[in-house]
Every structure is written in C-alpha cells, then in structure tokens.
C-alpha cells in the first residue's frame, strides 16, 4: 500500500506510463526469480524528500520488476511461504522452477 505522501504520484499518468512500459520491457517476469512479476519496485525507495525527483521516481534505472514474494522479501525480509515454494497465478502452491 502506498504511503500517503506518495499516493498522488502512484496515481499519476507519468507513473502509470513508465510502470506499464517497464513491465512490458521485462516481459512480465520477476527479475529475481523469473516467476510472474507483479510489482514495479523502486530500488532507491521513494521518500518525501525525493518524491519530486524524476531520476528516482521515473527512471527505469531505479526500477525492478518483482513478484509479490520477492517484493515482500525486499521490504519485510520474510516470505509468506517457505523458501523454494511460491503461489502460482491460480493461487496454488508450487515449487520454484517447476512448471505450473
């Protein structure tokens, strides 16, 4: 969930355009585990101090496409499943690297 200071940014057309084009460029795959990507993540986190800096917020050099599991690991250091196990697009538990 976006923090209050960033909500207008994440709803902006500029972000939607960059996010969508980045997702397509990465073929919709998580850059860390190759599962389906869901979240375009900012490597340098957005803060109230840098929210207006397009080199941070809109630069593709600062973006990474992640699945929900990898994104949770990035921010929380934990996963909702044990290592090597993920939820597929149907919500079924599967081993990483095993065809769905």
Secondary structure, 3 states (H helix, E strand, C coil): CCCHHHHHHHCCHHHHHHHHHHHHHCCCECCCCCCECCEEEECCCCCCCCCCCHHHHCCHHHEEEECHHHHHHHHHCCCCCCCCEEECCCCCEEECCCCC
